[in-house]
Amino acid sequence: MDNNYINSMEQALSLSPDNFILRITLIQALYEHQQLSTALSLLKEVESCQVEQELHQILAAKIFIESGDGENALLFLSSNLPEVKILKAKAYQILNEFSLAREFYVEAVKENSSLEDIDFARELRVAKDALDNSKRIKLTVVANDDTDAVEVTRLIKPREEVISFSEVGGLADVKKQIRKKLSFLFKNPRFFKDLKRK
């Protein structure tokens, strides 16, 4: 979406200000183009009860959180998905409710460990043992130290095999054309003198 598209949506919204789908689409486009203040002003005209789709609720909460308004962000966060719990934690952090922020953060990361944010956890002062590591996937590095030097050399620098025409099966016509072109090159070097100069 470019600025022309955004401008046309703004004009359409001015003609039908009650069109919720158009309003939320415009808010999303403005947010994606980092026009947070304009998106926020349009969002403030929307009641939280109007926003039924979870995706739109998350968008609204993100905009309020990025603008530093944790209270309004919480109005849009009714789901209990881990992603929503992270947003609730961020909203409570803005409101200086660090115990609630920690609680939602820990719950979210326990449910989905990919949401773990070390910097955010540090800001919330989440204890290292607060996250139950027993359910988390652990990776183990397995080393095979019995690989000998010959095998390592073979893997790093494989032996180059020389293949001659006699080893290539079939393709007689192709081989004949290649021989003909190569022999022409060596028999008639005058045709290729200009190529060397360039």
C-alpha contacts under 8 A as a table, 3 or more apart, distances in Angstrom:
res1	aa1	res2	aa2	distance
1	M	5	Y	5.97
1	M	6	I	7.15
1	M	29	A	7.08
2	D	5	Y	5.38
2	D	6	I	6.49
3	N	6	I	4.95
3	N	7	N	6.02
4	N	7	N	5.02
4	N	8	S	6.14
5	Y	8	S	5.16
5	Y	9	M	6.24
6	I	9	M	5.09
6	I	10	E	6.19
6	I	26	L	6.78
6	I	29	A	6.95
6	I	30	L	7.38
7	N	10	E	5.03
7	N	11	Q	6.27
8	S	11	Q	5.07
8	S	12	A	6.18
9	M	12	A	4.97
9	M	13	L	6.05
9	M	22	L	7.30
9	M	26	L	6.37
10	E	13	L	5.04
10	E	14	S	6.23
10	E	26	L	7.21
11	Q	14	S	5.11
11	Q	15	L	6.53
12	A	15	L	5.18
12	A	16	S	6.38
13	L	16	S	5.00
13	L	17	P	5.04
13	L	18	D	7.91
13	L	19	N	7.01
13	L	22	L	6.62
13	L	23	R	6.62
14	S	17	P	5.48
16	S	19	N	5.77
17	P	20	F	7.85
17	P	23	R	7.70
19	N	22	L	5.49
19	N	23	R	6.26
20	F	23	R	4.96
20	F	24	I	6.12
21	I	24	I	5.29
21	I	25	T	6.06
22	L	25	T	5.10
22	L	26	L	6.09
23	R	26	L	5.15
23	R	27	I	6.13
23	R	42	L	7.35
24	I	27	I	4.91
24	I	28	Q	6.14
24	I	43	L	7.89
24	I	56	H	7.34
25	T	28	Q	5.13
25	T	29	A	6.24
26	L	29	A	5.03
26	L	30	L	6.09
26	L	39	A	7.72
27	I	30	L	5.15
27	I	31	Y	6.11
27	I	38	T	7.99
27	I	39	A	4.83
27	I	40	L	7.79
27	I	42	L	6.74
27	I	43	L	6.94
28	Q	31	Y	5.05
28	Q	32	E	6.14
28	Q	39	A	7.53
28	Q	59	L	7.22
29	A	32	E	5.13
29	A	33	H	6.27
30	L	33	H	5.08
30	L	34	Q	6.28
30	L	35	Q	5.03
30	L	36	L	6.72
30	L	38	T	7.01
30	L	39	A	5.53
31	Y	34	Q	5.07
31	Y	35	Q	5.60
31	Y	36	L	5.57
31	Y	39	A	6.07
31	Y	63	I	7.40
32	E	35	Q	7.57
35	Q	38	T	5.73
35	Q	39	A	6.30
36	L	39	A	5.06
36	L	40	L	5.91
36	L	63	I	6.94
36	L	67	S	7.59
37	S	40	L	5.00
37	S	41	S	6.23
38	T	41	S	5.17
38	T	42	L	6.40
39	A	42	L	5.28
39	A	43	L	6.05
39	A	63	I	7.62
40	L	43	L	4.91
40	L	44	K	6.12
40	L	63	I	6.59
40	L	64	F	7.18
40	L	67	S	7.89
41	S	44	K	5.31
41	S	45	E	7.06
42	L	45	E	5.59
42	L	46	V	7.33
43	L	46	V	5.32
43	L	60	A	7.08
44	K	47	E	7.59
46	V	50	Q	6.88
46	V	51	V	7.90
47	E	50	Q	5.44
47	E	51	V	7.25
48	S	51	V	5.48
48	S	57	Q	8.00
48	S	75	L	6.22
48	S	76	F	5.56
49	C	52	E	6.86
51	V	54	E	7.88
51	V	56	H	6.41
51	V	57	Q	6.09
51	V	76	F	7.63
52	E	56	H	7.42
52	E	57	Q	7.15
53	Q	56	H	5.40
53	Q	57	Q	6.36
54	E	57	Q	4.94
54	E	58	I	6.20
54	E	79	S	7.47
55	L	58	I	5.22
55	L	59	L	6.29
56	H	59	L	4.96
56	H	60	A	6.14
57	Q	60	A	5.15
57	Q	61	A	6.16
57	Q	76	F	5.20
57	Q	77	L	6.34
58	I	61	A	5.07
58	I	62	K	6.09
58	I	76	F	7.24
58	I	77	L	6.92
58	I	84	V	7.03
59	L	62	K	5.16
59	L	63	I	6.32
60	A	63	I	5.23
60	A	64	F	6.34
60	A	73	A	6.90
60	A	76	F	6.74
61	A	64	F	5.15
61	A	65	I	6.00
61	A	72	N	7.46
61	A	73	A	4.20
61	A	74	L	6.91
61	A	76	F	5.93
61	A	77	L	6.80
61	A	87	L	7.25
62	K	65	I	5.04
62	K	66	E	6.02
62	K	73	A	7.18
62	K	87	L	7.28
63	I	66	E	5.21
63	I	67	S	6.20
63	I	73	A	7.81
64	F	67	S	5.06
64	F	68	G	6.21
64	F	69	D	4.98
64	F	70	G	6.48
64	F	72	N	6.42
64	F	73	A	5.13
65	I	68	G	5.00
65	I	69	D	5.45
65	I	70	G	5.54
65	I	73	A	6.06
65	I	87	L	7.92
65	I	90	K	7.11
65	I	91	A	6.04
65	I	94	I	7.74
66	E	69	D	7.56
68	G	94	I	6.51
69	D	72	N	5.86
69	D	73	A	6.39
69	D	91	A	7.45
69	D	94	I	7.23
70	G	73	A	4.96
70	G	74	L	6.26
70	G	90	K	7.58
70	G	91	A	4.11
70	G	92	Y	6.35
70	G	93	Q	7.85
70	G	94	I	5.50
70	G	95	L	5.97
71	E	74	L	5.41
71	E	75	L	6.87
71	E	91	A	6.95
71	E	95	L	7.19
72	N	75	L	5.19
72	N	76	F	7.12
73	A	76	F	5.64
73	A	77	L	6.78
73	A	88	K	7.86
73	A	91	A	6.38
74	L	77	L	5.12
74	L	78	S	7.84
74	L	88	K	6.41
74	L	91	A	6.55
75	L	78	S	7.45
77	L	84	V	6.53
77	L	87	L	7.91
77	L	88	K	7.01
79	S	84	V	6.42
80	N	84	V	6.25
80	N	85	K	6.36
81	L	84	V	5.20
81	L	85	K	6.29
81	L	108	A	7.72
82	P	85	K	4.95
82	P	86	I	6.40
82	P	107	E	7.41
82	P	108	A	4.32
82	P	109	V	7.22
82	P	111	E	6.32
82	P	112	N	6.45
82	P	115	L	7.98
83	E	86	I	5.25
83	E	87	L	6.59
83	E	108	A	6.89
83	E	115	L	7.49
84	V	87	L	5.02
84	V	88	K	6.17
85	K	88	K	4.86
85	K	89	A	6.12
85	K	104	F	5.32
85	K	105	Y	6.50
85	K	107	E	7.41
85	K	108	A	5.58
86	I	89	A	4.99
86	I	90	K	6.32
86	I	104	F	6.47
86	I	105	Y	5.48
86	I	108	A	6.13
86	I	115	L	7.83
87	L	90	K	5.02
87	L	91	A	6.15
88	K	91	A	4.99
88	K	92	Y	6.11
88	K	101	A	6.96
88	K	104	F	6.65
89	A	92	Y	5.18
89	A	93	Q	6.10
89	A	100	L	6.93
89	A	101	A	3.90
89	A	102	R	6.62
89	A	103	E	7.63
89	A	104	F	5.27
89	A	105	Y	5.54
90	K	93	Q	4.98
90	K	94	I	6.38
90	K	101	A	6.58
91	A	94	I	5.18
91	A	95	L	6.48
91	A	101	A	7.61
92	Y	95	L	4.89
92	Y	96	N	6.16
92	Y	97	E	5.04
92	Y	98	F	6.56
92	Y	100	L	6.44
92	Y	101	A	5.08
93	Q	96	N	4.91
93	Q	97	E	5.65
93	Q	98	F	5.55
93	Q	101	A	5.61
93	Q	124	L	7.55
94	I	97	E	7.57
97	E	100	L	5.67
97	E	101	A	6.22
98	F	101	A	4.83
98	F	102	R	5.97
98	F	124	L	6.29
99	S	102	R	5.17
99	S	103	E	6.19
100	L	103	E	4.97
100	L	104	F	6.25
101	A	104	F	5.36
101	A	105	Y	6.07
101	A	124	L	7.11
102	R	105	Y	5.04
102	R	106	V	6.02
102	R	121	A	7.82
102	R	124	L	5.96
102	R	125	R	7.67
102	R	126	V	6.22
103	E	106	V	5.35
103	E	107	E	6.24
104	F	107	E	5.14
104	F	108	A	6.09
105	Y	108	A	5.18
105	Y	109	V	6.22
105	Y	121	A	7.73
106	V	109	V	5.26
106	V	110	K	6.05
106	V	126	V	7.81
106	V	130	A	6.99
106	V	131	L	6.20
107	E	110	K	5.18
107	E	111	E	6.30
108	A	111	E	5.21
108	A	112	N	6.04
108	A	113	S	7.75
108	A	115	L	7.20
109	V	112	N	4.90
109	V	113	S	4.66
109	V	114	S	7.17
109	V	115	L	5.68
109	V	116	E	5.57
109	V	131	L	7.40
110	K	113	S	5.97
110	K	131	L	6.36
110	K	132	D	6.75
110	K	135	K	7.88
112	N	115	L	5.94
112	N	116	E	7.93
113	S	116	E	5.59
113	S	136	R	6.83
116	E	121	A	7.80
117	D	120	F	5.34
117	D	121	A	6.06
118	I	121	A	5.05
118	I	122	R	6.10
119	D	122	R	5.05
119	D	123	E	6.28
120	F	123	E	5.02
120	F	124	L	6.25
121	A	124	L	5.07
121	A	125	R	5.92
121	A	126	V	5.25
122	R	125	R	4.79
122	R	126	V	6.22
123	E	126	V	7.88
126	V	130	A	6.78
127	A	130	A	5.17
127	A	131	L	7.80
128	K	131	L	6.53
129	D	132	D	6.80
132	D	135	K	6.70
132	D	136	R	7.69
133	N	136	R	5.19
144	N	147	T	6.50
147	T	151	E	6.37
147	T	152	V	6.88
148	D	151	E	5.49
148	D	152	V	6.48
149	A	152	V	5.07
149	A	153	T	6.14
150	V	153	T	5.16
150	V	154	R	6.13
151	E	154	R	5.00
151	E	155	L	6.24
152	V	155	L	5.17
152	V	156	I	6.07
153	T	156	I	5.17
153	T	157	K	5.60
153	T	158	P	7.09
154	R	157	K	5.50
154	R	158	P	4.72
154	R	159	R	6.92
155	L	158	P	5.83
163	I	167	E	6.37
163	I	168	V	7.69
164	S	167	E	5.50
164	S	168	V	7.00
165	F	168	V	5.30
165	F	175	K	7.28
166	S	169	G	7.42
168	V	171	L	7.74
171	L	174	V	5.29
171	L	175	K	6.26
172	A	175	K	5.12
172	A	176	K	6.10
173	D	176	K	5.07
173	D	177	Q	6.30
174	V	177	Q	5.17
174	V	178	I	6.29
175	K	178	I	5.18
175	K	179	R	6.20
176	K	179	R	5.22
176	K	180	K	6.09
177	Q	180	K	5.04
177	Q	181	K	6.16
178	I	181	K	5.23
178	I	182	L	6.12
179	R	182	L	5.21
179	R	183	S	5.95
180	K	183	S	5.26
180	K	184	F	6.08
181	K	184	F	5.09
181	K	185	L	6.31
182	L	185	L	5.10
182	L	186	F	6.55
183	S	186	F	5.21
183	S	187	K	5.96
184	F	187	K	5.08
184	F	188	N	5.81
185	L	188	N	5.50
185	L	189	P	5.90
185	L	192	F	7.68
186	F	189	P	5.85
188	N	191	F	6.18
188	N	192	F	7.85
189	P	192	F	5.40
189	P	193	K	6.54
190	R	193	K	5.38
191	F	194	D	7.24
192	F	195	L	5.31
192	F	196	K	7.06
193	K	196	K	5.54
193	K	197	R	7.11
194	D	197	R	5.44
194	D	198	K	6.94
195	L	198	K	5.54
